[in-house]
Amino acid sequence: MSKFDHFDSQKQKSKQKGPHPIWRGIGCLMIIIIPIMAYAAADLFLQAAPGMGLFPQAADIYQNIDLKYFVLPFSLGEAIFTVFFAILGFLIFSFLYTFVYRVAGPPKYGPTDAPPPKPVKKKRR
């Protein structure tokens, strides 16, 4: 063992592989695109709601949000349904990602793992 073995071992260690860089780009696009799609879906939903007979008594849902010093350019219904559709969109993409990762991801057990234990059957006499 030489004097500098300790320092050589640090150079030989490879960085742990993280997720592929494309996943960061996809995540960034999802954070931008899903809320825009959710707002569009909420707007379309609120335009179609009177024709379907939804919210007949709730006139407040179609009015702009009036705060103390200014009026927001969207209605309360658009805000509520935008959040709802955004959560729904992220949920769908989460399940889709989970399914793809389960099918195409790394194996459950590596080469150094022991095989899973076999279930023990109770003997009947």
CORMOJO-V342344 format. One record per residue. RES is the residue in one small letter. SS is DSSP state (H for helix, E for strand, C for the rest). PSI is psi in whole degrees, -180 to 180 (NA if undefined). D_LAST is the distance of its C-alpha to the last C-alpha in whole Angstrom. Layout:
{{RES | SS | PSI | D_LAST} {RES | SS | PSI | D_LAST}}
//
This chain:
{{m | C | 123 | 63} {s | C | 176 | 66} {k | C | -30 | 68} {f | C | 14 | 67} {d | H | -35 | 64} {h | H | -39 | 63} {f | H | -32 | 65} {d | H | -35 | 64} {s | H | -29 | 60} {q | H | -34 | 61} {k | H | -33 | 63} {q | H | -18 | 60} {k | C | 130 | 58} {s | C | 153 | 57} {k | C | 144 | 57} {q | C | 139 | 54} {k | C | 130 | 54} {g | C | -166 | 54} {p | C | 154 | 54} {h | C | 142 | 56} {p | H | -23 | 60} {i | H | -28 | 60} {w | H | -32 | 57} {r | H | -39 | 59} {g | H | -40 | 62} {i | H | -41 | 60} {g | H | -40 | 59} {c | H | -44 | 62} {l | H | -39 | 63} {m | H | -38 | 60} {i | H | -29 | 62} {i | H | -44 | 65} {i | H | -40 | 64} {i | H | -45 | 62} {p | H | -34 | 64} {i | H | -44 | 67} {m | H | -36 | 64} {a | H | -40 | 63} {y | H | -42 | 67} {a | H | -41 | 68} {a | H | -40 | 64} {a | H | -40 | 65} {d | H | -45 | 69} {l | H | -39 | 68} {f | H | -43 | 66} {l | H | -26 | 68} {q | H | -34 | 71} {a | H | -15 | 68} {a | H | -43 | 67} {p | H | -34 | 70} {g | H | -28 | 70} {m | H | -6 | 66} {g | C | 18 | 67} {l | C | 146 | 66} {f | C | 52 | 67} {p | C | -30 | 70} {q | C | -12 | 71} {a | C | 86 | 70} {a | C | -23 | 74} {d | H | -23 | 73} {i | H | -20 | 70} {y | H | -6 | 73} {q | C | 151 | 76} {n | E | 153 | 76} {i | E | 121 | 75} {d | E | 108 | 78} {l | C | -179 | 78} {k | C | -42 | 81} {y | C | -15 | 83} {f | C | 166 | 82} {v | E | 128 | 80} {l | E | 145 | 77} {p | E | 17 | 77} {f | E | 159 | 74} {s | E | 168 | 73} {l | H | -38 | 70} {g | H | -41 | 68} {e | H | -40 | 68} {a | H | -46 | 67} {i | H | -48 | 64} {f | H | -26 | 63} {t | H | -45 | 64} {v | H | -43 | 61} {f | H | -49 | 59} {f | H | -30 | 59} {a | H | -45 | 59} {i | H | -42 | 56} {l | H | -42 | 54} {g | H | -45 | 56} {f | H | -36 | 55} {l | H | -44 | 51} {i | H | -45 | 51} {f | H | -31 | 52} {s | H | -46 | 50} {f | H | -38 | 47} {l | H | -45 | 49} {y | H | -41 | 49} {t | H | -43 | 45} {f | H | -46 | 44} {v | H | -41 | 47} {y | H | -37 | 46} {r | H | -39 | 42} {v | H | -46 | 43} {a | H | 3 | 45} {g | C | -174 | 45} {p | C | 159 | 44} {p | C | 156 | 40} {k | C | -40 | 37} {y | C | 137 | 36} {g | C | -178 | 39} {p | C | -20 | 39} {t | C | -2 | 39} {d | C | 148 | 36} {a | C | 151 | 32} {p | C | 153 | 30} {p | C | 148 | 28} {p | C | 144 | 24} {k | C | 143 | 21} {p | C | 140 | 19} {v | C | 126 | 16} {k | C | 135 | 13} {k | C | 129 | 10} {k | C | 135 | 7} {r | C | 144 | 4} {r | C | NA | 0}}
//
